[in-house]
């Protein structure tokens, strides 16, 4: 029997100037242990850097990936991130989710 993972929250960030909009889909995700999931990050203005972060409850931000160019793909452990600058889209894939991956995940654009 698969266990239900704790809730993973997704944040939406807006740059203060209001020019750059960054959004994530889904904004909220609850998943099951062993399941694969993907979060999408889209942004409104051309950018040369995209960051994926993780924050465990009560802890500091942890940088997962910095993606610097179109077509960039990086993988570490159960996480894989990709960047398509033409589509202004990045994805974060979580493979075979485990209980210890429950956290807040979000993207940011420079």
DANORKA-V302262 format. One record per residue. N is the residue number from 1. PHI is phi in degrees with one decimal (NA if undefined). Layout:
# DANORKA-V302262
N&PHI  N&PHI
This chain:
# DANORKA-V302262
1&NA  2&-82.5  3&-87.4  4&-82.9  5&-74.4  6&-61.7  7&-65.5  8&-108.6  9&-98.7  10&-123.9  11&-103.3  12&-113.1  13&-113.4  14&-125.1  15&-69.9  16&-58.9  17&-67.4  18&83.3  19&-78.9  20&-103.6  21&-112.5  22&-125.5  23&-133.4  24&-124.1  25&-139.5  26&-78.5  27&-77.2  28&-142.5  29&-145.3  30&-119.7  31&-130.0  32&-112.3  33&-55.8  34&89.4  35&-83.5  36&-93.5  37&-137.6  38&-134.3  39&-115.1  40&-108.9  41&-124.0  42&-120.6  43&-142.9  44&-93.2  45&-124.5  46&-52.9  47&-146.8  48&-102.1  49&-143.9  50&-133.3  51&-118.2  52&-114.2  53&-126.0  54&-133.3  55&-137.0  56&-79.6  57&-52.8  58&74.5  59&-121.5  60&-76.3  61&-63.6  62&-124.8  63&-76.1  64&-93.0  65&-148.1  66&-123.3  67&-105.7  68&-110.0  69&-150.1  70&-58.6  71&82.8  72&-62.4  73&-136.1  74&-131.0  75&-136.2  76&-149.8  77&58.3  78&-87.1  79&-108.3  80&-140.8  81&-124.2  82&-136.8  83&-134.5  84&-122.2  85&-69.8  86&-67.0  87&-87.1  88&53.9  89&-142.3  90&-131.0  91&-125.2  92&-122.1  93&-99.5  94&-115.2  95&-97.7  96&47.1  97&-52.0  98&-123.7  99&-54.0  100&-73.1  101&-92.1  102&-66.1  103&-170.7  104&-96.9  105&-119.0  106&-155.8  107&-112.9  108&-144.7  109&-121.8  110&-104.1
